[in-house]
Amino acid sequence: MEITIVGAGVSGLTTGIRLLQQGWKVRIISKEFSPDTVSDVAAAWWYPFLVEPVEKTNQWSIQTFNELVRLRDNEGVECISMRLGREYLEQECELPGWSFNIPHFRILNQNEIIRGYEFGWELEAPVIEMNLYMPWLLSKFRTLGGSIESNEFDSIEEVPGEFIVNCSGLGARLLSNDEEVIPVRGQVVYIKQDPGFGRYDQRPESLTYTIPRRDVTVLGGTAQKGDWDETIRKKDTEDILSKCEVFWPDLDRQNIVGSAVGLRPSRYELRLELEIINNKKVIHNYGHGGAGVTLSWGCADEVVKLLKVNMLI
Ligand SMILES: Cc1cc2nc3c(=O)[nH]c(=O)nc-3n(C[C@H](O)[C@H](O)[C@H](O)COP(=O)(O)OP(=O)(O)OC[C@H]3O[C@@H](n4cnc5c(N)ncnc54)[C@H](O)[C@@H]3O)c2cc1C
C-alpha cells in the first residue's frame, strides 16, 4: 500500500521516514524542498513554543526530545547538539508539563535572573542545525526507499492516492481551505559568536532569544501574527539586536554574518486528525507554529498510529 505525503518540510520528511520504517511504500510530493521551506529557517531549539493543545504537545515534544538524543548518540547525527538554555519570566508560574520529563531542568536562583525579570528556569535540550539536518532527513528518506516528486496542488482532492498525509504547513490554508492557519512571521540574525548558554524570553510580545549552535548563534526574534512579508526589515534587525544585547551584553555586532525570515504555520491548535474526503483517507499534520522541529518525531509517530487504526475501516 502506498501513502502520499504532501510537503517536504520537517513534518513531511520525518513522517515519511517513520512510515517507511513501518514497511509502507511512501512518496512525498511537494512544491518546495530544502533549502526553500520554512523548516530551513527554524532556529532550531527544542522548545514547545506557540503551539497548542498542550496536553498533546507535551507528549509529542518529549517523544521528539528522546528521538533527537537517540539520533545524536546512536546514529551519529552531529548537527544535533545538547545545549543549556535559560528562560526568563516576568513572574513565577506553573512549571511546563514537559519539564518533569527531561533530564536537566532546574529553577534559576535569584542571582541568575537578569534585571527586569522575576523568575526563570534552565534546561538542557537539543539544538539542531537545519541547514544540515534537512538534507540528512531527505537522504534518510531516500535511503529507506522513499520517492520524491515535485508538484503543487490547489486542493487536497487533487492529490493522487488513497492514503494521504497533509504536511503542507501554511499551505494548508489553500490546500484544505483552512483559514485558521495563519503566518506568524519570524526574523532572525546569525552571529559567529557563542554566548555560552542560550537566553530566552518566549512571550510572543517580547520574544528574545540567543540560540547557540556549532556554526552560528541565532538571534531572535519576532512573532508577527498575520504578517506575510518575507523580506528582511532593518527595523526588526535593530529591535532583535537591542533586545539580545540586554540579555547578552558581550554581543559584538561585528560578528554578524546574516539574517533570515520565515512564516511559522500557526493555528489555534495543531491539526493532527483523520478526515475522509471522497473516499480518500487524509491525515492532517500541520499547524505546528513555532515548534515544528520540537514536535516532529512525536507527530510522525501519531500519524503512524492513526494510519494503523484507520486502515482497517
Ligand atoms: C524564525 C523561525 C524560527 C523558528 N525556530 C524554531 C525552533 O527553534 N524550534 C522549532 O521547533 N521550530 C521553530 N520554528 C518553527 C518551524 O520552523 C515550523 O513549525 C516548521 O518548520 C513547520 O514545518 P512543516 O514541515 O509543517 O512546514 P514547512 O516547513 O512550511 O513545509 C511545508 C511543505 O509543504 C509544501 N506545500 C505547501 N503547500 C503546498 C501545495 N499546495 N502543494 C504542494 N506542496 C505544498 C511546501 O512546499 C513545503 O515543502 C521556527 C520558525 C521560524 C520562522
PDBQT file of the ligand as one rigid body, heavy atoms in Angstrom, charges set to zero:
ROOT
HETATM    1  C1  LIG A 401      12.388  32.319  12.528  1.00  0.00    +0.000 C 
HETATM    2  C2  LIG A 401      11.838  30.982  12.910  1.00  0.00    +0.000 A 
HETATM    3  C3  LIG A 401      12.415  30.304  13.978  1.00  0.00    +0.000 A 
HETATM    4  C4  LIG A 401      11.908  29.049  14.349  1.00  0.00    +0.000 A 
HETATM    5  N1  LIG A 401      12.512  28.387  15.375  1.00  0.00    +0.000 NA
HETATM    6  C5  LIG A 401      12.065  27.174  15.746  1.00  0.00    +0.000 A 
HETATM    7  C6  LIG A 401      12.697  26.466  16.800  1.00  0.00    +0.000 A 
HETATM    8  O1  LIG A 401      13.656  26.941  17.393  1.00  0.00    +0.000 OA
HETATM    9  N2  LIG A 401      12.199  25.237  17.131  1.00  0.00    +0.000 N 
HETATM   10  C7  LIG A 401      11.133  24.685  16.488  1.00  0.00    +0.000 A 
HETATM   11  O2  LIG A 401      10.732  23.575  16.833  1.00  0.00    +0.000 OA
HETATM   12  N3  LIG A 401      10.506  25.342  15.486  1.00  0.00    +0.000 NA
HETATM   13  C8  LIG A 401      10.936  26.573  15.104  1.00  0.00    +0.000 A 
HETATM   14  N4  LIG A 401      10.295  27.261  14.108  1.00  0.00    +0.000 N 
HETATM   15  C9  LIG A 401       9.023  26.721  13.573  1.00  0.00    +0.000 C 
HETATM   16  C10 LIG A 401       9.273  25.696  12.492  1.00  0.00    +0.000 C 
HETATM   17  O3  LIG A 401      10.119  26.219  11.512  1.00  0.00    +0.000 OA
HETATM   18  C11 LIG A 401       7.933  25.270  11.871  1.00  0.00    +0.000 C 
HETATM   19  O4  LIG A 401       7.000  24.902  12.855  1.00  0.00    +0.000 OA
HETATM   20  C12 LIG A 401       8.156  24.083  10.948  1.00  0.00    +0.000 C 
HETATM   21  O5  LIG A 401       9.157  24.368  10.020  1.00  0.00    +0.000 OA
HETATM   22  C13 LIG A 401       6.886  23.647  10.231  1.00  0.00    +0.000 C 
HETATM   23  O6  LIG A 401       7.252  22.563   9.424  1.00  0.00    +0.000 OA
HETATM   24  P1  LIG A 401       6.281  21.953   8.335  1.00  0.00    +0.000 P 
HETATM   25  O7  LIG A 401       7.003  20.827   7.703  1.00  0.00    +0.000 OA
HETATM   26  O8  LIG A 401       4.967  21.679   8.985  1.00  0.00    +0.000 OA
HETATM   27  O9  LIG A 401       6.065  23.153   7.298  1.00  0.00    +0.000 OA
HETATM   28  P2  LIG A 401       7.023  23.733   6.143  1.00  0.00    +0.000 P 
HETATM   29  O10 LIG A 401       8.450  23.652   6.504  1.00  0.00    +0.000 OA
HETATM   30  O11 LIG A 401       6.458  25.050   5.788  1.00  0.00    +0.000 OA
HETATM   31  O12 LIG A 401       6.784  22.726   4.945  1.00  0.00    +0.000 OA
HETATM   32  C14 LIG A 401       5.566  22.717   4.214  1.00  0.00    +0.000 C 
HETATM   33  C15 LIG A 401       5.794  21.972   2.925  1.00  0.00    +0.000 C 
HETATM   34  O13 LIG A 401       4.565  21.852   2.225  1.00  0.00    +0.000 OA
HETATM   35  C16 LIG A 401       4.739  22.215   0.860  1.00  0.00    +0.000 C 
HETATM   36  N5  LIG A 401       3.484  22.725   0.331  1.00  0.00    +0.000 N 
HETATM   37  C17 LIG A 401       2.724  23.725   0.846  1.00  0.00    +0.000 A 
HETATM   38  N6  LIG A 401       1.630  23.907   0.089  1.00  0.00    +0.000 NA
HETATM   39  C18 LIG A 401       1.698  23.012  -0.927  1.00  0.00    +0.000 A 
HETATM   40  C19 LIG A 401       0.857  22.721  -2.043  1.00  0.00    +0.000 A 
HETATM   41  N7  LIG A 401      -0.274  23.415  -2.258  1.00  0.00    +0.000 N 
HETATM   42  N8  LIG A 401       1.222  21.742  -2.894  1.00  0.00    +0.000 NA
HETATM   43  C20 LIG A 401       2.385  21.039  -2.685  1.00  0.00    +0.000 A 
HETATM   44  N9  LIG A 401       3.204  21.291  -1.647  1.00  0.00    +0.000 NA
HETATM   45  C21 LIG A 401       2.881  22.257  -0.781  1.00  0.00    +0.000 A 
HETATM   46  C22 LIG A 401       5.824  23.292   0.936  1.00  0.00    +0.000 C 
HETATM   47  O14 LIG A 401       6.420  23.478  -0.336  1.00  0.00    +0.000 OA
HETATM   48  C23 LIG A 401       6.770  22.668   1.970  1.00  0.00    +0.000 C 
HETATM   49  O15 LIG A 401       7.610  21.719   1.363  1.00  0.00    +0.000 OA
HETATM   50  C24 LIG A 401      10.791  28.486  13.672  1.00  0.00    +0.000 A 
HETATM   51  C25 LIG A 401      10.243  29.166  12.591  1.00  0.00    +0.000 A 
HETATM   52  C26 LIG A 401      10.747  30.395  12.215  1.00  0.00    +0.000 A 
HETATM   53  C27 LIG A 401      10.138  31.102  11.046  1.00  0.00    +0.000 C 
ENDROOT
TORSDOF 0
